[in-house]
């Protein structure tokens, strides 16, 4: 009964040890300490098989120095330990000094002359496969005690085998998670490279230049632009091309929350600080530590939070809601808004000192209507992407339809264009983009454009020019068609330029032709309209 109670107590203590953590070395050392205290064991070691080399080596030990552990290497079948692993059968050596197969490879038993030391070694098996061995030294008492100790050690070996199995599974999953994280990080860095952002217009070239200069710094960046111009895309491009690329990128929409909720979201809170705060919570600033925090719609922040944000930007420290403990943070700020912050400052709705703190580097993102030359490339990009996502093959578009999409003002900018193309892809039954696949606003715009051209009463103009040409050029038969068409083009371009106050890009939009085509026709037909003041500077590129 005493032995049974002893073994039960040992197994209970070791069960607690094994359930306390997944660190194999720590678990083994605590297990050996239990055995040393309860059974008088002096040394213990856990030898595991290296699948790569086929060698056995000590992975954890108690009672051995680091040098002795380093010497504990065996070939399969070598010595007592090697035989146990090779055969899968336990071995008990009553006196290691008299067993020729006991190698004392570690050298730890060299000073034991005159002492009778026993050695117990049992296999560690996982799913019927021997992966190592568990061994202990203890002073010899009698053969019966050794048999009892062997039985206890075999049970402990089974426990340790399960711990090794769980540890292996966790390590494999952790490595898979790390690999997935590395792959995702690599994908994100590739996705947000500058050359993956669509844009070749002069306005976008300026944006790319600004991103390239600011990305490698830690300067605060303020992104200004209308809704849908891609402010978050640019923020991610800055982050993933910086030296913080492998750190967190955290986004907060300041317009989605207000008051205490937004303060808690930004700075965190402690339990009980307000109704519903049932536990401590880290704020986005803490989560983004060493990384980048993207504050979208910063212009909607109320004045109370503006003061607290200013302090974080200046001091790089904060307090959670309901707490007085100061937390230091290292966060790069990228802010964005579609408001004119200078006007907000003038109206007293945005703090001037916070504006200047944010306005270190400002990047203006152009509206899509001011970079029309990029629209065809954007359409191709979205078609490729959305066709792949939806299993469709919408890839043809007529010149007339393309002109409609280029001339449309796009109040929702790139986001509206992407949504329009997605709608067309989803509803398409063939490979051609037709007008009926487009949203109502774009179809209405196309219909109004056609009605506007009809209202110019071009039939009367053609008839009158034909009569004049025939009378004037009666002796030039065979050239009447070219002469009439030339007059029509010249009159039409002149009227369009007059209507649009000689702003060429407006005239090109009105006529539904490319600006370069308009310029070419103006030169060919000898039209030289007086440039409207600011035509080239105020007109949108592309």
Phi, psi and omega per residue, in radians:
X1 nan -0.692 -3.130
X2 -1.108 -0.744 3.135
X3 -1.138 -0.736 -3.138
X4 -1.093 -0.762 3.115
X5 -1.128 -0.666 3.113
X6 -1.084 -0.842 -3.116
X7 -1.136 -0.684 3.108
X8 -1.095 -0.729 3.105
X9 -1.123 -0.696 3.118
X10 -1.085 -0.838 -3.101
X11 -1.153 -0.601 3.095
X12 -1.130 -0.807 3.134
X13 -1.099 -0.736 -3.119
X14 -1.216 -0.593 3.048
X15 -1.040 -0.714 3.089
X16 -1.137 -0.691 3.129
X17 -1.088 -0.820 -3.087
X18 -1.168 -0.460 3.137
X19 -1.524 -0.034 -3.052
X20 -1.517 -0.250 -3.125
X21 3.135 3.097 -3.097
X22 -1.946 0.037 3.132
X23 -1.335 1.898 -3.038
X24 -1.046 -0.751 -3.102
X25 -1.117 -0.777 3.140
X26 -1.128 -0.739 3.131
X27 -1.101 -0.764 -3.123
X28 -1.129 -0.777 -3.128
X29 -1.069 -0.745 3.118
X30 -1.167 -0.639 3.096
X31 -1.094 -0.786 3.134
X32 -1.134 -0.589 3.107
X33 -1.138 -0.678 3.089
X34 -1.072 -0.775 -3.141
X35 -1.168 -0.640 3.121
X36 -1.123 -0.721 -3.121
X37 -1.258 -0.689 -3.015
X38 -1.562 -0.616 -3.035
X39 -2.053 0.029 3.091
X40 1.285 0.432 3.128
X41 -1.344 2.424 -3.011
X42 -1.717 -0.689 -3.106
X43 -2.376 2.619 3.060
X44 -2.588 2.613 3.121
X45 -2.553 2.623 3.050
X46 -2.046 2.009 -3.132
X47 -1.832 2.288 3.134
X48 -2.143 2.641 -3.133
X49 -1.482 2.228 3.043
X50 -1.497 1.901 -3.067
X51 -1.094 -0.476 -3.093
X52 -1.279 -0.800 -3.064
X53 -1.724 -0.301 -3.077
X54 1.329 0.210 -3.123
X55 -1.730 2.774 3.051
X56 -1.863 2.390 3.082
X57 -2.566 2.635 3.132
X58 -1.212 2.161 3.121
X59 -1.713 -0.491 3.121
X60 -2.691 2.581 -3.099
X61 -2.723 2.726 3.027
X62 -2.237 2.291 -3.123
X63 1.571 0.115 3.092
X64 -2.094 2.512 3.090
X65 -1.367 2.838 3.087
X66 -0.960 -0.647 3.130
X67 -1.165 -0.703 3.128
X68 -1.167 -0.683 3.090
X69 -1.084 -0.720 -3.126
X70 -1.085 -0.557 -3.132
X71 -1.393 -0.192 -3.067
X72 -1.383 1.240 3.130
X73 -2.194 2.428 -3.075
X74 -2.437 2.636 2.923
X75 -1.460 2.756 3.078
X76 -1.047 2.191 -3.136
X77 1.535 -0.048 -3.093
X78 -1.541 2.241 3.123
X79 1.165 -3.070 3.140
X80 -1.102 -0.808 -3.118
X81 -1.095 -0.782 -3.140
X82 -1.095 -0.627 3.128
X83 -1.208 -0.684 3.135
X84 -1.079 -0.757 -3.138
X85 -1.210 -0.682 -3.105
X86 -1.195 -0.671 -3.063
X87 -1.680 -0.416 -3.082
X88 1.357 0.242 -3.141
X89 -2.007 2.472 -3.128
X90 -1.251 2.761 3.068
X91 -2.323 2.448 3.043
X92 -2.162 2.134 3.108
X93 -1.921 2.015 -3.074
X94 -1.224 -0.640 -3.131
X95 -2.440 1.861 -3.051
X96 -1.147 -0.390 -3.128
X97 -1.224 -0.367 -3.081
X98 -1.876 0.080 -3.136
X99 -1.829 1.993 -3.063
X100 -1.203 -0.351 -3.127
X101 -1.442 -0.241 3.111
X102 -1.386 2.040 -2.978
X103 -1.538 -0.418 -3.017
X104 0.886 0.805 -3.072
X105 -1.017 -0.583 -3.104
X106 -1.311 -0.428 -3.086
X107 1.412 0.163 -3.078
X108 -1.330 -0.290 -3.085
X109 -1.813 0.272 -3.073
X110 -1.124 -0.535 -3.054
X111 -1.700 0.366 -3.060
X112 -1.781 0.381 3.131
X113 -1.061 2.264 3.136
X114 1.612 -0.150 3.105
X115 -1.860 2.422 3.108
X116 -1.679 1.850 -3.090
X117 -1.939 2.287 3.100
X118 -1.687 2.722 -3.104
X119 -2.333 2.196 3.127
X120 -2.062 2.229 -3.141
X121 -2.343 2.192 -3.132
X122 -2.196 2.605 -3.123
X123 -1.316 2.664 2.980
X124 -1.861 2.060 -3.058
X125 -2.094 2.358 3.054
X126 -2.161 2.069 -3.130
X127 0.919 0.862 3.092
X128 1.149 0.226 3.112
X129 -2.012 2.197 -3.137
X130 -1.339 2.137 -3.098
X131 -1.978 -0.093 -3.122
X132 3.004 -2.851 -3.116
X133 -2.577 2.644 3.093
X134 -2.039 2.234 -3.075
X135 -2.398 2.648 3.101
X136 -2.459 2.684 2.973
X137 -1.894 2.542 3.011
X138 -2.763 2.647 3.075
X139 -1.063 2.421 -3.114
X140 -1.202 2.321 3.055
X141 -1.975 -1.129 3.044
X142 -2.849 2.926 -3.063
X143 -1.156 -0.614 -3.128
X144 -1.118 -0.758 3.123
X145 -1.078 -0.691 3.126
X146 -1.108 -0.681 3.127
X147 -1.119 -0.732 3.091
X148 -1.110 -0.737 -3.120
X149 -1.138 -0.657 3.097
X150 -1.058 -0.763 -3.136
X151 -1.079 -0.760 3.111
X152 -1.088 -0.744 -3.100
X153 -1.144 -0.611 3.109
X154 -1.152 -0.674 3.084
X155 -1.144 -0.757 3.123
X156 -1.117 -0.647 3.096
X157 -1.046 -0.699 3.107
X158 -1.117 -0.708 3.085
X159 -1.065 -0.816 -3.100
X160 -1.153 -0.611 3.092
X161 -1.043 -0.738 3.098
X162 -1.137 -0.680 3.108
X163 -1.112 -0.708 3.106
X164 -1.123 -0.743 -3.134
X165 -1.075 -0.819 3.125
X166 -1.113 -0.740 3.133
X167 -1.062 -0.702 3.129
X168 -1.135 -0.760 3.119
X169 -1.075 -0.805 3.140
X170 -1.101 -0.757 3.140
X171 -1.100 -0.704 3.117
X172 -1.123 -0.793 3.135
X173 -1.140 -0.653 3.120
X174 -1.130 -0.733 3.126
X175 -1.172 -0.675 3.075
X176 -1.095 -0.705 3.116
X177 -1.132 -0.737 3.124
X178 -1.124 -0.718 3.123
X179 -1.138 -0.710 3.098
X180 -1.121 -0.680 3.106
X181 -1.137 -0.755 3.107
X182 -1.099 -0.721 3.140
X183 -1.139 -0.755 3.116
X184 -1.114 -0.729 3.127
X185 -1.094 -0.741 3.116
X186 -1.107 -0.704 3.127
X187 -1.114 -0.758 -3.133
X188 -1.126 -0.757 3.137
X189 -1.107 -0.660 3.111
X190 -1.214 -0.717 -3.097
X191 -1.115 -0.653 -3.054
X192 -1.784 0.438 2.957
X193 -1.186 2.647 -3.078
X194 -1.007 -0.671 -3.060
X195 -1.326 -0.043 3.059
X196 -1.682 -0.061 3.067
X197 -1.616 2.165 -3.022
X198 -1.296 2.202 3.086
X199 2.833 2.184 3.102
X200 -2.295 0.051 3.127
X201 -1.262 2.749 3.136
X202 -0.954 -0.669 -3.129
X203 -1.100 -0.686 -3.137
X204 -1.332 -0.550 3.070
X205 -1.046 -0.693 3.082
X206 -1.091 -0.699 3.109
X207 -1.090 -0.789 -3.134
X208 -1.090 -0.714 3.111
X209 -1.069 -0.743 -3.127
X210 -1.151 -0.731 3.127
X211 -1.075 -0.798 -3.103
X212 -1.052 -0.646 -3.116
X213 -1.308 -0.622 -3.005
X214 -1.606 -0.367 -2.993
X215 -1.024 -0.760 -3.040
X216 -1.407 -0.086 3.104
X217 -1.626 3.116 3.040
X218 -1.916 0.265 -3.085
X219 -1.128 2.545 3.036
X220 -1.221 2.419 -3.085
X221 -2.113 2.381 3.090
X222 -2.003 2.084 3.134
X223 -1.769 2.160 -3.128
X224 -2.048 2.387 3.123
X225 2.957 2.816 3.141
X226 -1.160 2.852 3.059
X227 -1.027 2.321 3.092
X228 1.565 0.111 -3.123
X229 -1.499 -0.079 3.064
X230 1.686 0.604 -3.110
X231 -1.129 -0.703 3.128
X232 -1.182 -0.660 3.087
X233 -1.027 -0.774 3.133
X234 -1.180 -0.682 3.107
X235 -1.051 -0.747 3.118
X236 -1.180 -0.631 3.101
X237 -1.092 -0.711 3.110
X238 -1.104 -0.808 -3.094
X239 -1.129 -0.858 -3.025
X240 -1.365 -0.008 2.999
X241 -1.972 0.260 3.128
X242 -1.865 3.088 3.097
X243 -1.374 0.083 3.056
X244 -1.829 0.268 -3.003
X245 -1.039 -0.527 -3.126
X246 -1.613 0.157 3.109
X247 -1.845 3.017 -3.042
X248 -1.148 2.525 2.919
X249 -2.020 1.948 -3.035
X250 -2.012 2.289 -3.132
X251 -1.928 2.373 3.041
X252 -2.245 2.196 3.057
X253 -1.597 1.807 -3.066
X254 -1.188 -0.301 -3.132
X255 -1.524 -0.192 -3.074
X256 -1.449 -0.441 -3.129
X257 -2.265 2.898 3.107
X258 -2.606 2.915 3.045
X259 1.072 -2.422 -3.054
X260 -1.099 -0.620 -3.117
X261 -1.098 -0.768 3.128
X262 -1.213 -0.672 3.100
X263 -1.066 -0.748 3.099
X264 -1.122 -0.700 -3.136
X265 -1.088 -0.707 -3.105
X266 -1.361 -0.828 -2.962
X267 -1.889 -0.185 -3.096
X268 1.477 3.048 3.109
X269 -2.646 2.875 3.048
X270 -1.845 2.763 -3.096
X271 -1.003 2.327 3.082
X272 1.446 0.074 -3.090
X273 -1.248 -0.415 3.055
X274 -2.779 2.951 -3.120
X275 -1.042 2.196 -3.129
X276 1.705 -0.169 3.109
X277 -1.460 1.450 -3.030
X278 -1.556 -0.158 3.095
X279 -2.701 2.831 3.070
X280 -1.128 2.557 -3.127
X281 -2.455 2.346 3.037
X282 -1.344 2.459 3.064
X283 -1.485 2.961 -3.109
X284 -1.120 -0.502 3.095
X285 -1.099 -0.759 3.130
X286 -1.174 -0.712 -3.137
X287 -1.097 -0.610 -3.093
X288 -1.518 0.147 -3.095
X289 -0.914 2.275 -3.077
X290 1.268 -0.018 3.135
X291 -2.002 -2.508 -3.067
X292 -2.188 2.385 3.059
X293 -1.975 2.112 3.140
X294 -1.761 1.961 -3.132
X295 -1.729 1.693 -3.132
X296 -1.462 2.601 -3.128
X297 0.948 0.807 -3.104
X298 -1.088 -0.425 -3.108
X299 -1.189 -0.255 -3.131
X300 -1.569 -0.048 -3.089
X301 -1.126 2.311 3.138
X302 -1.301 2.815 -2.970
X303 -1.102 -0.577 3.124
X304 -1.110 -0.751 3.114
X305 -1.268 -0.486 3.092
X306 -1.052 -0.688 3.134
X307 -1.109 -0.791 -3.114
X308 -1.192 -0.658 3.105
X309 -1.130 -0.703 3.127
X310 -1.039 -0.716 -3.133
X311 -1.124 -0.717 3.128
X312 -1.114 -0.714 3.139
X313 -1.156 -0.618 -3.101
X314 -1.411 -0.802 -2.999
X315 -1.724 -0.257 -3.068
X316 1.034 0.657 3.098
X317 -2.612 2.775 -3.076
X318 -2.678 2.947 2.972
X319 -2.186 2.443 3.036
X320 -1.176 2.739 3.104
X321 -1.072 2.228 3.127
X322 1.451 0.134 -3.103
X323 -2.220 2.717 3.083
X324 -2.036 0.189 3.108
X325 -1.473 2.247 -3.121
X326 -1.477 2.312 3.135
X327 -2.076 2.187 3.120
X328 -1.557 2.442 -3.121
X329 -2.343 2.588 3.049
X330 -2.067 1.683 -3.047
X331 -2.338 2.348 3.008
X332 -1.574 2.349 -3.086
X333 -1.811 2.251 2.910
X334 -2.127 2.078 -3.116
X335 -1.947 2.698 -3.124
X336 -2.528 2.598 3.088
X337 -2.786 2.681 3.015
X338 -1.789 0.122 3.109
X339 -1.656 2.783 3.013
X340 -1.516 1.740 -3.034
X341 -1.133 -0.523 3.106
X342 -1.141 -0.683 3.055
X343 -1.170 -0.661 3.100
X344 -1.117 -0.666 3.082
X345 -1.118 -0.789 -3.135
X346 -1.067 -0.572 -3.136
X347 -1.524 0.000 3.094
X348 1.393 0.258 -3.110
X349 -1.708 -0.156 3.123
X350 -2.439 2.326 -3.069
X351 -1.166 2.346 -3.118
X352 -1.155 -0.708 -3.114
X353 -1.159 -0.623 3.084
X354 -1.208 -0.668 3.109
X355 -1.023 -0.807 -3.128
X356 -1.216 -0.508 3.088
X357 -1.211 -0.634 3.118
X358 -1.378 -0.538 -2.990
X359 -1.480 0.792 3.107
X360 -1.296 -0.957 3.036
X361 -2.228 2.105 -3.119
X362 -1.918 2.305 3.102
X363 -2.106 2.125 3.131
X364 -1.648 2.117 3.112
X365 -1.643 2.158 -3.059
X366 -1.259 2.578 3.008
X367 -1.176 2.693 -3.099
X368 -1.084 -0.587 3.139
X369 -1.171 -0.280 3.110
X370 -1.710 0.130 3.075
X371 -2.501 0.915 -3.045
X372 -1.081 -0.456 -3.141
X373 -1.101 -0.367 -3.136
X374 -1.484 -0.214 -3.030
X375 -1.074 -0.817 3.111
X376 -1.001 -0.722 3.124
X377 -1.160 -0.675 3.100
X378 -1.129 -0.701 3.117
X379 -1.074 -0.808 3.115
X380 -1.046 -0.746 -3.127
X381 -1.090 -0.835 -3.113
X382 -1.185 -0.624 3.092
X383 -1.091 -0.803 3.122
X384 -1.058 -0.811 -3.096
X385 -1.136 -0.854 -3.035
X386 -1.341 -0.532 3.009
X387 -1.056 -0.773 -3.135
X388 -1.127 -0.689 -3.105
X389 -1.244 -0.540 -3.032
X390 -1.900 0.036 3.137
X391 1.138 0.604 -3.135
X392 -1.940 3.047 -3.110
X393 -2.380 0.742 3.123
X394 -1.386 1.859 -3.044
X395 -2.463 0.092 3.130
X396 -2.027 2.467 3.134
X397 -2.560 2.304 -3.110
X398 -1.290 2.777 3.103
X399 -1.081 -0.675 3.136
X400 -1.087 -0.770 -3.139
X401 -1.162 -0.689 3.110
X402 -1.096 -0.698 3.103
X403 -1.085 -0.656 3.097
X404 -1.085 -0.801 -3.109
X405 -1.183 -0.585 3.113
X406 -1.254 -0.634 -3.092
X407 -1.424 -0.400 -3.104
X408 -1.043 2.415 -3.014
X409 -1.274 -0.260 3.106
X410 0.848 1.182 3.119
X411 -1.083 -0.464 3.105
X412 -1.619 0.075 3.044
X413 1.055 -2.575 -3.011
X414 -1.059 -0.630 3.129
X415 -1.070 -0.720 3.120
X416 -1.162 -0.678 3.107
X417 -1.098 -0.781 3.133
X418 -1.086 -0.752 3.127
X419 -1.099 -0.676 3.131
X420 -1.131 -0.750 3.125
X421 -1.191 -0.666 3.110
X422 -1.087 -0.742 3.110
X423 -1.050 -0.772 -3.122
X424 -1.110 -0.740 -3.136
X425 -1.125 -0.800 -3.102
X426 -1.099 -0.706 -3.070
X427 -1.513 -0.173 -3.043
X428 -1.207 2.568 3.059
X429 -2.033 -0.192 -3.134
X430 -2.284 -2.635 -3.093
X431 -1.960 0.134 -3.075
X432 -2.016 2.314 3.096
X433 -1.445 1.962 3.139
X434 -1.909 2.873 -3.037
X435 -1.071 -0.591 -3.087
X436 -1.187 -0.244 3.117
X437 -1.481 -0.184 -3.055
X438 -1.556 2.763 3.107
X439 -1.071 2.795 -3.075
X440 -1.011 -0.726 -3.092
X441 -1.043 -0.702 -3.118
X442 -1.291 -0.683 3.106
X443 -1.103 -0.710 3.104
X444 -1.099 -0.715 3.122
X445 -1.078 -0.740 -3.134
X446 -1.126 -0.739 3.141
X447 -1.153 -0.715 3.108
X448 -1.135 -0.611 3.116
X449 -1.131 -0.724 3.112
X450 -1.175 -0.676 3.112
X451 -1.136 -0.625 -3.137
X452 -1.140 -0.685 3.120
X453 -1.168 -0.696 3.138
X454 -1.109 -0.578 -3.073
X455 -1.216 -0.211 -3.138
X456 -1.362 -0.047 3.065
X457 0.977 0.913 -3.094
X458 -1.179 -0.399 -3.134
X459 -1.088 -0.762 3.112
X460 -1.104 -0.701 -3.132
X461 -1.103 -0.759 -3.142
X462 -1.107 -0.778 -3.125
X463 -1.076 -0.770 -3.110
X464 -1.148 -0.759 -3.134
X465 -1.156 -0.610 3.116
X466 -1.108 -0.757 3.130
X467 -1.110 -0.798 -3.125
X468 -1.110 -0.706 -3.086
X469 -1.179 -0.709 -3.125
X470 -1.136 -0.687 3.116
X471 -1.226 -0.755 -3.053
X472 -1.321 -0.596 -3.062
X473 -2.053 0.629 -3.079
X474 -1.055 -0.497 -3.098
X475 -1.507 0.057 -3.081
X476 -2.029 0.932 3.140
X477 -1.076 2.563 -3.114
X478 1.638 -0.180 -3.138
X479 -2.070 0.045 -3.039
X480 -1.037 -0.766 -3.081
X481 -1.015 -0.879 -3.117
X482 -1.102 -0.665 -3.123
X483 -1.163 -0.750 -3.137
X484 -1.143 -0.794 -3.135
X485 -1.074 -0.678 3.109
X486 -1.086 -0.751 3.094
X487 -1.098 -0.740 -3.138
X488 -1.075 -0.823 -3.131
X489 -1.068 -0.780 -3.088
X490 -1.116 -0.792 -3.135
X491 -1.137 -0.718 -3.098
X492 -1.150 -0.769 3.127
X493 -1.145 -0.723 3.126
X494 -1.078 -0.756 -3.135
X495 -1.147 -0.698 3.138
X496 -1.138 -0.730 3.110
X497 -1.126 -0.688 3.122
X498 -1.123 -0.759 -3.117
X499 -1.095 -0.613 -3.066
X500 -1.733 0.340 3.062
X501 0.986 0.640 3.084
X502 1.106 0.319 3.016
X503 -1.534 1.913 -2.955
X504 -1.079 -0.692 -3.091
X505 -1.183 -0.584 3.073
X506 -1.189 -0.702 3.118
X507 -1.133 -0.705 3.111
X508 -1.099 -0.733 3.093
X509 -1.102 -0.727 -3.124
X510 -1.089 -0.712 -3.113
X511 -1.433 -0.319 -3.122
X512 1.399 0.512 3.118
X513 -2.170 2.897 3.134
X514 -1.264 2.599 -3.129
X515 -1.087 -0.642 3.125
X516 -1.131 -0.640 3.081
X517 -1.113 -0.742 3.112
X518 -1.050 -0.828 3.140
X519 -1.024 -0.736 -3.139
X520 -1.105 -0.773 3.141
X521 -1.152 -0.675 3.125
X522 -1.032 -0.731 3.130
X523 -1.231 -0.771 -3.114
X524 -1.090 -0.668 -3.060
X525 -1.607 0.039 3.076
X526 1.277 0.415 3.070
X527 -1.514 2.293 3.127
X528 -2.358 1.255 -3.120
X529 -1.141 2.543 3.095
X530 -1.153 2.254 -3.127
X531 -1.125 2.261 3.067
X532 -1.231 2.447 -3.124
X533 -0.970 2.231 3.124
X534 1.407 0.160 -3.084
X535 -0.972 -0.858 -3.046
X536 -1.402 -0.483 -3.100
X537 -1.497 -0.601 -3.081
X538 -1.608 -0.444 -3.114
X539 -1.182 2.559 -3.133
X540 -1.272 2.464 3.111
X541 -1.216 2.732 3.031
X542 1.406 nan nan
